[in-house]
Amino acid sequence: MPTLFTRIIDGEIPCHKICEDERFLAFLDIRPINPGHALVIPKKEIDYFFDLDDVMMGGIMVYAKKVAHAIKQTVECRRIGVMVAGIEVPHAHVHLVPIREVGDLNFAKAKPAGNKELAQMAEKIRKNLK
């Protein structure tokens, strides 16, 4: 059975896409810890992040770097925190979270965001991609 993220990749479930290429997809989290919270996923369905082969592991982090820079230009924050939890969806993924302090990397702070708010944020971030 395909994961939630595979269904997003396949277009069965909509997302607020930031960018994608043949290997990766970046989109906004619908329950962001902070505005601008994004996920970067491989299009290949692999459950555990540390089961990614070395090329895919390096590739996803380089791809995440591009997305993180765009988020940082868009959202007022001190840094873009990076988190690999890997529990909530059995599909490897990286969380990119705008933070002011390390305590901001806390899923207990996540709240559902509205569709309009997410669409506007995705558009702003896309404009800052290089």
Sequence and secondary structure as in RCSB ss.txt:
>XXXX:A:sequence
MPTLFTRIIDGEIPCHKICEDERFLAFLDIRPINPGHALVIPKKEIDYFFDLDDVMMGGIMVYAKKVAHAIKQTV
ECRRIGVMVAGIEVPHAHVHLVPIREVGDLNFAKAKPAGNKELAQMAEKIRKNLK
>XXXX:A:secstr
   HHHHHHTTSS   EEEE SSEEEEE SS SSTT EEEEESS  SSGGGS HHHHHHHHHHHHHHHHHHHHHS
  SEEEEE   SSSSS  EEEEEESSGGG  GGG     HHHHHHHHHHHHHT  
